[in-house]
Amino acid sequence: MTRPMLKLGGGFAAGLLVASFFSGKLIWILAVLPASISFLFYFKRKFRPFCLFCFSLAVGVAYLGFYQVFVYQPAVAWDGETVPVKAIMYDCTEDMNGTMEYLFRVKEIDHKKVAGYYYLRSNTSTQLPCQYGDICQFTGELVRISKSNQLTIDDQAKTKYFFLSTDFDEVQDFEVVSHNRFSFQAMLFQLRDRIIQVFEEHLQPEQAAVLSGMLLGQKEKIPYSVTESFRLAGYSHMLAVSGLHLSILMALIIGTLSKIRVPRKVSSLLGIVFIFLFALLTGCSPSVVRAGIMMGAILIGKLMDAKADSVNSLGLAAGLILIISPFSILNLSFLLSFSATFGLVLLARPLSKRIFEKIKLKSSLVRFLVEGFSVGVSATIFTIPVIVASFSQFVWVSPISNLLAIPLATVILCFGFFIAILGLLLPQVSFLLAPICYLENASIWGLEQLAKLFSHVPPIPLHYDFVQLWCVLSLVLVLIAVGIHKNKFLALVACASVTCLVAGAVSYQITVSNQMIMAIVDGSYGYSVILQKDGTTVLLNCGGYQGGYHTLSYLQGKGTQKVDLLVLTDANKKEAAGVPFLLENQQVDWICVPEEGTMLGDIMQSDLSNTRVVEDTSIQINRDDFCLILDNQSVFCKWGEVTVAMGNYPPVPEGEIVTFYLKNGKTTRKPVDFSVKYDIILENNQVLLQNGETVYQTESNLVELVCDEKGQVK
């Protein structure tokens, strides 16, 4: 049987993916179906590869069901309970604002051992008296991070095993039960922090933060403007440690060892050790583990004088990662890493070969450019479905931008590796690092400028299910074409894929023209409601720990240059925690704030030089009496029974699109009659929009609806 690991790993991954769309008894029914098919056809030899795939698919479906029942459900059952917790301090990071994020690996809750492994996450402004590997005990209220029982691609916290959280500013009896600072993982994290310190001592602050993200995966101190420009330019993978980074470092190490004439088998063994240590140092991200398993298989093959199959190794890597962490099947890093690698393995070499046949030039420079272009195109094509499902857009300029950026990233990683080694081993002669650090600062600055340049190229918006289906079908057709190896069919599929993308972009522009788009963005313990029509953007609240970041990412993904009006129904964390960050990074023309709230001081201390603030409190209204009229499109927002103070005057001139209307008859303008009302109800963090009857319900972190001219949701 050819490539058994691909069939086993691929079938297991497919089973997990299928099971993620269902819950309850349906999962067990789905598991029985492929298992029965594999049993029925097993005795026919020619169907055995298919039977193997079906059996592994059934195992994947059942495995996710068991994991949800025996690990996830018992964990989230503690939601809202104030109980003692015993956990290991796994990781700690600090962002640019000094906020500490702690990750604790839970061992016991209420003196009962937990099943499986998962993390408790918390953001706090104070540093806890514990170190990596310490076993800590405390009493606090546990809060379920994800409110959905179903696994979705929008729920990245769950795919990273962040099941619970607590507020460490309110925990009781925090104590370190035992110190375990000499554990292998703790020592590696201490080494990671020391490397980051070396970068901060020898490089400019912004360049040190970028290098820490590229080499070690620590992105907390990278300025948002840099992160966003990288995302819009298609460089996001460069700020997260991935197989590309490991490949470059491995090429550097193996090449250096070969130059000093270290035996091939010895260098292969040292490469395997480096892969293991590097994976632990970066927190065992799925992309690094995937690349590590593939490269490890190749190096083991060299030790045994055998040749490894890249596709088979990819299936083995997927199977091993998903057995340990089945929720990773919808982890964005996992999906992007494996889809891109699959594209490289299947398409990059045939594409570059085809181009060489056409141009008939064999210079080293041409070869380098063609291979770089083939790698970018292959990875881009196979990651389209993941990008569309996650970001609702396609960065079409990515192959071109990566062609220029990958050589620069290679230089940055190599220089960064030498800075880390010399800074750790020879701190007394740091002056030797000055020339390398100068070149490193210049290289990182150049990469940032490239990202800024390409970030101005607007992505193609693809927001509808049928467009996503087009992308998936295009990917399937490409796979079939590569498998058939017929040039005419491959050319036909390439034309069909491009046609699908162009048709999707054109249909989006036609469909949303003169329409109102309403989006609800989850910000972790808060939310934002975004209303857009004809270039006007109204934002209702911007709450939650990640509210500013998620809201700004959505707005910039839409190409929104400014927010015309920001209305806060309250100034507490749930409604306004992300406002200072938003004001720092986005132009806001008008902001309407209540008279009091825990976040009001931080908001008023922000840069409001280009923002007009309305604080008139002469009108007291209930949240369920607040309504926005957007160009005769009505959105009735029901928020509950809490009373807040709103401005007496609308912060827009007469005749503009936005109008305030109070249901009880008190108005800031003349009364506006309307017939279409949509309730936006947030109960238990669930979002429900209705017009007489339920029209849309979701538990994901983003709801986006498009209304027609009559206000009806399309």
VOLOBA-509906 format. One record per residue (C-alpha): x, z, y; residue in three letters. Coordinates in steps of 0.5 Angstrom, whole numbers, padded with zeros to 4 digits, always signed. Layout:
residues N
XZYALA;...
***
This chain:
residues 714
+0000+0000+0000MET;+0003-0002+0007THR;+0003+0003+0012ARG;+0000+0009+0009PRO;+0001+0014+0015MET;-0002+0009+0020LEU;-0009+0009+0016LYS;-0009+0016+0015LEU;-0007+0018+0022GLY;-0011+0013+0025GLY;-0017+0015+0020GLY;-0016+0022+0022PHE;-0016+0020+0029ALA;-0022+0016+0029ALA;-0026+0021+0025GLY;-0024+0026+0031LEU;-0026+0021+0036LEU;-0033+0020+0033VAL;-0034+0027+0032ALA;-0033+0029+0039SER;-0040+0025+0041PHE;-0044+0029+0037PHE;-0045+0037+0035SER;-0049+0041+0030GLY;-0051+0039+0024LYS;-0050+0031+0026LEU;-0043+0032+0025ILE;-0043+0034+0017TRP;-0048+0028+0016ILE;-0043+0024+0019LEU;-0037+0027+0015ALA;-0041+0025+0009VAL;-0042+0018+0010LEU;-0035+0015+0010PRO;-0033+0020+0005ALA;-0039+0017+0000SER;-0036+0010+0002ILE;-0029+0012+0000SER;-0032+0015-0007PHE;-0036+0009-0008LEU;-0031+0003-0007PHE;-0024+0007-0009TYR;-0024+0004-0016PHE;-0024-0003-0014LYS;-0016-0004-0012ARG;-0017-0009-0007LYS;-0021-0004-0003PHE;-0017+0002-0004ARG;-0013+0002+0003PRO;-0020+0001+0006PHE;-0022+0007+0002CYS;-0016+0011+0005LEU;-0018+0010+0012PHE;-0026+0012+0010CYS;-0023+0018+0007PHE;-0019+0020+0013SER;-0024+0019+0018LEU;-0029+0024+0014ALA;-0024+0029+0014VAL;-0023+0028+0021GLY;-0030+0029+0023VAL;-0031+0035+0018ALA;-0024+0038+0021TYR;-0027+0038+0028LEU;-0034+0041+0026GLY;-0030+0047+0023PHE;-0025+0048+0029TYR;-0031+0048+0033GLN;-0035+0053+0029VAL;-0029+0058+0027PHE;-0025+0057+0033VAL;-0028+0055+0039TYR;-0035+0058+0039GLN;-0032+0065+0037PRO;-0028+0064+0043ALA;-0033+0062+0048VAL;-0038+0067+0045ALA;-0034+0073+0050TRP;-0036+0069+0056ASP;-0039+0074+0061GLY;-0036+0080+0057GLU;-0031+0086+0060THR;-0027+0087+0054VAL;-0020+0089+0053PRO;-0015+0083+0051VAL;-0008+0083+0048LYS;-0004+0077+0049ALA;+0003+0074+0050ILE;+0005+0071+0056MET;+0006+0064+0055TYR;+0008+0061+0061ASP;+0008+0062+0069CYS;+0008+0057+0074THR;+0008+0057+0082GLU;+0005+0052+0087ASP;+0007+0050+0094MET;+0002+0056+0097ASN;+0005+0061+0093GLY;-0001+0062+0088THR;+0001+0064+0081MET;-0002+0061+0075GLU;-0001+0065+0068TYR;-0002+0062+0061LEU;-0003+0068+0056PHE;-0004+0066+0049ARG;-0009+0070+0046VAL;-0008+0075+0040LYS;-0014+0080+0040GLU;-0020+0081+0044ILE;-0024+0088+0044ASP;-0019+0090+0038HIS;-0021+0084+0034LYS;-0016+0078+0032LYS;-0018+0071+0034VAL;-0018+0065+0030ALA;-0013+0060+0031GLY;-0010+0059+0038TYR;-0012+0058+0045TYR;-0010+0060+0052TYR;-0013+0065+0057LEU;-0012+0062+0064ARG;-0012+0065+0071SER;-0010+0064+0078ASN;-0007+0070+0082THR;-0004+0071+0089SER;+0000+0077+0086THR;+0006+0077+0081GLN;+0004+0080+0074LEU;+0010+0085+0072PRO;+0011+0081+0065CYS;+0016+0076+0063GLN;+0016+0070+0058TYR;+0014+0073+0051GLY;+0012+0080+0053ASP;+0006+0082+0049ILE;+0001+0085+0055CYS;-0006+0088+0054GLN;-0011+0089+0060PHE;-0019+0090+0061THR;-0022+0084+0065GLY;-0028+0080+0065GLU;-0028+0074+0061LEU;-0030+0067+0064VAL;-0031+0061+0059ARG;-0028+0055+0063ILE;-0032+0049+0060SER;-0039+0050+0060LYS;-0040+0045+0055SER;-0040+0045+0047ASN;-0039+0038+0047GLN;-0032+0035+0047LEU;-0031+0030+0053THR;-0025+0026+0056ILE;-0027+0030+0063ASP;-0026+0036+0060ASP;-0018+0037+0060GLN;-0018+0044+0060ALA;-0021+0044+0053LYS;-0017+0039+0051THR;-0011+0043+0053LYS;-0014+0049+0049TYR;-0015+0053+0056PHE;-0022+0056+0053PHE;-0022+0063+0057LEU;-0020+0065+0064SER;-0020+0072+0068THR;-0019+0074+0075ASP;-0013+0078+0075PHE;-0014+0081+0082ASP;-0020+0085+0078GLU;-0017+0087+0071VAL;-0016+0094+0069GLN;-0010+0098+0066ASP;-0005+0092+0065PHE;+0001+0094+0061GLU;+0006+0091+0057VAL;+0006+0093+0050VAL;+0012+0090+0048SER;+0018+0086+0050HIS;+0020+0080+0047ASN;+0024+0076+0052ARG;+0029+0074+0046PHE;+0024+0070+0043SER;+0026+0062+0042PHE;+0021+0060+0046GLN;+0022+0065+0052ALA;+0029+0063+0052MET;+0028+0056+0053LEU;+0023+0057+0059PHE;+0028+0062+0062GLN;+0033+0056+0061LEU;+0028+0051+0064ARG;+0027+0056+0070ASP;+0034+0056+0071ARG;+0035+0049+0071ILE;+0029+0048+0076ILE;+0033+0053+0081GLN;+0039+0049+0080VAL;+0035+0043+0083PHE;+0033+0047+0088GLU;+0040+0049+0090GLU;+0043+0042+0090HIS;+0037+0038+0092LEU;+0032+0037+0098GLN;+0026+0041+0097PRO;+0021+0035+0096GLU;+0026+0031+0091GLN;+0028+0038+0087ALA;+0020+0038+0086ALA;+0020+0031+0084VAL;+0026+0031+0079LEU;+0023+0038+0076SER;+0016+0034+0075GLY;+0020+0028+0072MET;+0025+0032+0067LEU;+0021+0038+0066LEU;+0014+0037+0067GLY;+0013+0042+0072GLN;+0009+0039+0078LYS;+0006+0045+0081GLU;+0011+0044+0087LYS;+0010+0037+0088ILE;+0007+0035+0095PRO;+0000+0032+0094TYR;+0001+0026+0098SER;+0007+0024+0093VAL;+0003+0026+0087THR;-0003+0022+0090GLU;+0001+0016+0092SER;+0004+0016+0085PHE;-0003+0016+0082ARG;-0005+0010+0086LEU;+0001+0006+0085ALA;+0001+0007+0077GLY;+0007+0012+0077TYR;+0003+0018+0074SER;+0006+0017+0068HIS;+0013+0018+0071MET;+0011+0025+0074LEU;+0009+0028+0067ALA;+0015+0028+0061VAL;+0013+0022+0057SER;+0016+0018+0051GLY;+0019+0014+0057LEU;+0023+0020+0059HIS;+0025+0022+0052LEU;+0027+0015+0051SER;+0032+0014+0057ILE;+0035+0021+0055LEU;+0036+0019+0048MET;+0039+0013+0050ALA;+0044+0016+0055LEU;+0046+0022+0050ILE;+0047+0017+0044ILE;+0051+0012+0048GLY;+0055+0017+0051THR;+0057+0020+0044LEU;+0058+0013+0041SER;+0063+0012+0047LYS;+0067+0018+0045ILE;+0067+0015+0038ARG;+0063+0021+0035VAL;+0061+0018+0028PRO;+0054+0015+0027ARG;+0051+0020+0023LYS;+0053+0026+0027VAL;+0050+0023+0033SER;+0044+0022+0030SER;+0044+0029+0027LEU;+0045+0031+0035LEU;+0040+0027+0037GLY;+0035+0030+0032ILE;+0037+0037+0035VAL;+0036+0035+0042PHE;+0029+0032+0041ILE;+0027+0039+0038PHE;+0030+0043+0044LEU;+0027+0038+0049PHE;+0020+0038+0046ALA;+0020+0046+0046LEU;+0023+0046+0053LEU;+0018+0042+0056THR;+0012+0045+0053GLY;+0011+0041+0047CYS;+0007+0036+0051SER;+0003+0031+0046PRO;+0007+0025+0049SER;+0014+0028+0048VAL;+0012+0030+0041VAL;+0009+0023+0039ARG;+0016+0020+0042ALA;+0020+0026+0038GLY;+0017+0024+0032ILE;+0018+0017+0032MET;+0025+0017+0035MET;+0026+0023+0029GLY;+0024+0018+0024ALA;+0028+0013+0026ILE;+0034+0018+0027LEU;+0033+0021+0020ILE;+0033+0013+0017GLY;+0040+0012+0020LYS;+0042+0019+0016LEU;+0039+0016+0010MET;+0041+0009+0011ASP;+0034+0007+0011ALA;+0029+0003+0017LYS;+0023+0007+0020ALA;+0017+0003+0021ASP;+0015+0004+0028SER;+0007+0003+0027VAL;+0008+0008+0021ASN;+0011+0013+0025SER;+0006+0013+0030LEU;+0001+0014+0025GLY;+0005+0020+0022LEU;+0006+0023+0029ALA;-0002+0022+0031ALA;-0004+0026+0025GLY;+0001+0032+0026LEU;-0001+0033+0033ILE;-0008+0033+0031LEU;-0008+0037+0025ILE;-0005+0042+0030ILE;-0009+0041+0036SER;-0015+0037+0034PRO;-0018+0038+0041PHE;-0012+0033+0044SER;-0016+0027+0041ILE;-0019+0027+0048LEU;-0013+0030+0052ASN;-0011+0024+0057LEU;-0004+0025+0056SER;-0005+0024+0049PHE;-0009+0018+0050LEU;-0005+0015+0055LEU;+0001+0016+0051SER;-0001+0013+0044PHE;-0005+0007+0047SER;+0001+0005+0051ALA;+0006+0006+0045THR;+0001+0002+0041PHE;+0001-0004+0046GLY;+0009-0004+0046LEU;+0009-0004+0039VAL;+0004-0009+0038LEU;+0005-0014+0044LEU;+0011-0013+0048ALA;+0016-0016+0043ARG;+0011-0022+0042PRO;+0010-0023+0049LEU;+0017-0023+0051SER;+0019-0028+0046LYS;+0013-0033+0048ARG;+0016-0032+0055ILE;+0023-0034+0053PHE;+0021-0040+0049GLU;+0017-0042+0056LYS;+0023-0041+0061ILE;+0029-0043+0056LYS;+0033-0038+0060LEU;+0038-0033+0057LYS;+0042-0030+0062SER;+0042-0022+0062SER;+0038-0021+0068LEU;+0033-0026+0066VAL;+0032-0022+0060ARG;+0032-0015+0063PHE;+0026-0018+0068LEU;+0022-0021+0062VAL;+0023-0015+0058GLU;+0021-0010+0063GLY;+0015-0014+0065PHE;+0013-0015+0058SER;+0013-0007+0057VAL;+0009-0006+0063GLY;+0004-0011+0061VAL;+0003-0009+0054SER;+0002-0002+0056ALA;-0003-0003+0062THR;-0007-0008+0057ILE;-0008-0002+0052PHE;-0009+0003+0057THR;-0015+0000+0060ILE;-0020+0003+0057PRO;-0017+0010+0057VAL;-0016+0009+0065ILE;-0023+0007+0066VAL;-0026+0012+0062ALA;-0022+0017+0066SER;-0021+0015+0073PHE;-0026+0010+0074SER;-0021+0005+0076GLN;-0016+0000+0074PHE;-0009+0000+0078VAL;-0008-0008+0077TRP;-0001-0008+0081VAL;+0002-0003+0075SER;+0006-0008+0071PRO;+0009-0011+0078ILE;+0010-0004+0081SER;+0013-0001+0074ASN;+0018-0007+0074LEU;+0021-0005+0080LEU;+0020+0003+0079ALA;+0023+0004+0071ILE;+0030+0002+0073PRO;+0030+0007+0079LEU;+0027+0012+0074ALA;+0032+0011+0069THR;+0038+0012+0074VAL;+0034+0019+0077ILE;+0033+0022+0070LEU;+0041+0020+0068CYS;+0043+0023+0075PHE;+0038+0029+0074GLY;+0041+0031+0067PHE;+0048+0031+0069PHE;+0046+0035+0075ILE;+0043+0040+0070ALA;+0048+0040+0065ILE;+0054+0041+0071LEU;+0050+0046+0075GLY;+0049+0051+0069LEU;+0056+0050+0066LEU;+0060+0050+0072LEU;+0056+0053+0077PRO;+0063+0055+0081GLN;+0065+0048+0082VAL;+0058+0046+0085SER;+0062+0042+0090PHE;+0063+0037+0084LEU;+0056+0035+0084LEU;+0055+0033+0092ALA;+0056+0026+0091PRO;+0051+0026+0085ILE;+0046+0030+0089CYS;+0047+0025+0095TYR;+0045+0019+0090LEU;+0040+0023+0087GLU;+0036+0025+0093ASN;+0037+0017+0095ALA;+0034+0015+0089SER;+0028+0019+0089ILE;+0027+0018+0096TRP;+0027+0010+0094GLY;+0022+0011+0089LEU;+0017+0015+0093GLU;+0018+0009+0098GLN;+0016+0004+0093LEU;+0010+0009+0091ALA;+0008+0009+0098LYS;+0008+0002+0099LEU;+0004+0000+0092PHE;-0001+0006+0093SER;-0004+0001+0099HIS;-0006-0004+0094VAL;-0013-0002+0093PRO;-0015-0001+0085PRO;-0020-0005+0082ILE;-0027+0000+0081PRO;-0030+0000+0075LEU;-0036+0005+0075HIS;-0041+0002+0070TYR;-0042+0003+0062ASP;-0042-0004+0061PHE;-0036-0005+0065VAL;-0032+0000+0060GLN;-0035-0004+0054LEU;-0032-0010+0057TRP;-0025-0007+0057CYS;-0026-0004+0050VAL;-0028-0011+0047LEU;-0022-0014+0051SER;-0018-0009+0047LEU;-0021-0010+0040VAL;-0020-0018+0041LEU;-0013-0017+0043VAL;-0012-0013+0037LEU;-0015-0019+0033ILE;-0011-0024+0036ALA;-0004-0020+0035VAL;-0006-0019+0028GLY;-0008-0027+0027ILE;-0002-0029+0030HIS;-0005-0035+0033LYS;-0003-0038+0040ASN;-0009-0041+0041LYS;-0013-0035+0040PHE;-0009-0031+0043LEU;-0009-0035+0050ALA;-0017-0035+0049LEU;-0017-0028+0049VAL;-0012-0027+0055ALA;-0017-0031+0059CYS;-0023-0027+0056ALA;-0020-0021+0058SER;-0018-0023+0065VAL;-0025-0026+0066THR;-0028-0019+0064CYS;-0024-0015+0069LEU;-0025-0020+0075VAL;-0033-0020+0073ALA;-0033-0013+0073GLY;-0030-0012+0080ALA;-0034-0017+0083VAL;-0041-0014+0079SER;-0039-0008+0082TYR;-0038-0010+0089GLN;-0045-0014+0089ILE;-0049-0008+0085THR;-0046-0002+0090VAL;-0047-0006+0096SER;-0052-0003+0101ASN;-0053+0003+0096GLN;-0052+0010+0097MET;-0047+0013+0092ILE;-0048+0020+0090MET;-0042+0024+0086ALA;-0042+0031+0084ILE;-0035+0034+0083VAL;-0033+0040+0079ASP;-0027+0044+0082GLY;-0027+0050+0077SER;-0031+0055+0079TYR;-0034+0051+0085GLY;-0037+0044+0086TYR;-0037+0038+0091SER;-0043+0034+0093VAL;-0041+0027+0096ILE;-0046+0022+0099LEU;-0043+0015+0101GLN;-0047+0009+0104LYS;-0044+0003+0108ASP;-0038+0007+0110GLY;-0040+0013+0112THR;-0038+0019+0108THR;-0042+0026+0108VAL;-0039+0032+0104LEU;-0043+0038+0102LEU;-0039+0044+0100ASN;-0032+0043+0097CYS;-0031+0049+0092GLY;-0027+0052+0087GLY;-0020+0053+0085TYR;-0019+0045+0084GLN;-0024+0043+0089GLY;-0020+0040+0094GLY;-0015+0037+0089TYR;-0021+0034+0085HIS;-0025+0032+0091THR;-0019+0028+0095LEU;-0017+0025+0089SER;-0024+0022+0088TYR;-0025+0020+0096LEU;-0018+0017+0095GLN;-0020+0013+0089GLY;-0026+0010+0093LYS;-0021+0008+0099GLY;-0025+0013+0103THR;-0020+0014+0110GLN;-0024+0020+0113LYS;-0030+0024+0112VAL;-0035+0024+0117ASP;-0039+0030+0116LEU;-0037+0036+0112LEU;-0043+0041+0111VAL;-0042+0048+0108LEU;-0048+0052+0105THR;-0043+0058+0104ASP;-0036+0060+0106ALA;-0034+0063+0100ASN;-0030+0061+0094LYS;-0035+0057+0090LYS;-0037+0053+0096GLU;-0031+0053+0100ALA;-0024+0055+0097ALA;-0022+0047+0097GLY;-0023+0046+0104VAL;-0017+0048+0107PRO;-0013+0043+0102PHE;-0018+0038+0104LEU;-0017+0039+0111LEU;-0009+0039+0111GLU;-0010+0032+0107ASN;-0016+0028+0109GLN;-0019+0027+0116GLN;-0025+0030+0117VAL;-0029+0028+0124ASP;-0035+0034+0123TRP;-0035+0041+0120ILE;-0041+0045+0120CYS;-0040+0052+0117VAL;-0044+0059+0117PRO;-0042+0065+0121GLU;-0039+0069+0115GLU;-0035+0068+0109GLY;-0029+0070+0105THR;-0026+0063+0106MET;-0028+0062+0113LEU;-0021+0065+0116GLY;-0017+0060+0112ASP;-0022+0055+0114ILE;-0021+0056+0122MET;-0013+0057+0121GLN;-0013+0050+0118SER;-0011+0044+0123ASP;-0017+0042+0126LEU;-0014+0039+0132SER;-0018+0032+0130ASN;-0024+0036+0127THR;-0030+0038+0131ARG;-0033+0045+0129VAL;-0041+0047+0129VAL;-0042+0054+0128GLU;-0048+0055+0132ASP;-0052+0060+0128THR;-0059+0060+0132SER;-0063+0057+0125ILE;-0063+0061+0119GLN;-0065+0057+0113ILE;-0065+0058+0106ASN;-0061+0054+0101ARG;-0067+0051+0098ASP;-0070+0049+0105ASP;-0064+0044+0106PHE;-0064+0037+0106CYS;-0060+0031+0108LEU;-0063+0024+0110ILE;-0058+0019+0109LEU;-0061+0012+0112ASP;-0068+0014+0110ASN;-0065+0016+0103GLN;-0067+0023+0102SER;-0063+0028+0098VAL;-0066+0034+0097PHE;-0061+0040+0095CYS;-0064+0046+0092LYS;-0059+0051+0092TRP;-0062+0058+0090GLY;-0065+0064+0095GLU;-0059+0066+0098VAL;-0059+0065+0106THR;-0054+0062+0110VAL;-0053+0060+0117ALA;-0053+0053+0119MET;-0051+0049+0126GLY;-0057+0048+0131ASN;-0054+0041+0133TYR;-0053+0036+0128PRO;-0046+0034+0129PRO;-0047+0026+0129VAL;-0050+0022+0135PRO;-0057+0020+0135GLU;-0058+0013+0131GLY;-0052+0015+0126GLU;-0054+0015+0119ILE;-0054+0023+0118VAL;-0060+0027+0120THR;-0062+0034+0118PHE;-0069+0036+0116TYR;-0071+0043+0114LEU;-0077+0043+0109LYS;-0081+0049+0113ASN;-0082+0044+0119GLY;-0076+0047+0123LYS;-0072+0041+0125THR;-0066+0039+0129THR;-0069+0033+0130ARG;-0076+0030+0130LYS;-0079+0031+0123PRO;-0077+0026+0118VAL;-0082+0024+0113ASP;-0080+0022+0106PHE;-0083+0021+0099SER;-0077+0021+0094VAL;-0073+0027+0093LYS;-0068+0029+0088TYR;-0066+0036+0086ASP;-0059+0038+0085ILE;-0059+0044+0081ILE;-0053+0048+0079LEU;-0055+0053+0074GLU;-0050+0056+0069ASN;-0045+0050+0072ASN;-0050+0045+0069GLN;-0052+0039+0073VAL;-0059+0037+0073LEU;-0062+0031+0078LEU;-0069+0030+0077GLN;-0075+0026+0081ASN;-0081+0029+0077GLY;-0078+0028+0071GLU;-0070+0029+0068THR;-0067+0023+0070VAL;-0060+0025+0069TYR;-0056+0031+0066GLN;-0049+0032+0064THR;-0044+0038+0064GLU;-0038+0034+0065SER;-0034+0035+0072ASN;-0036+0029+0075LEU;-0043+0026+0076VAL;-0044+0019+0080GLU;-0051+0016+0081LEU;-0052+0010+0085VAL;-0059+0009+0088CYS;-0063+0003+0090ASP;-0066+0002+0097GLU;-0072+0006+0095LYS;-0068+0012+0093GLY;-0069+0011+0086GLN;-0063+0012+0081VAL;-0060+0006+0078LYS;
***
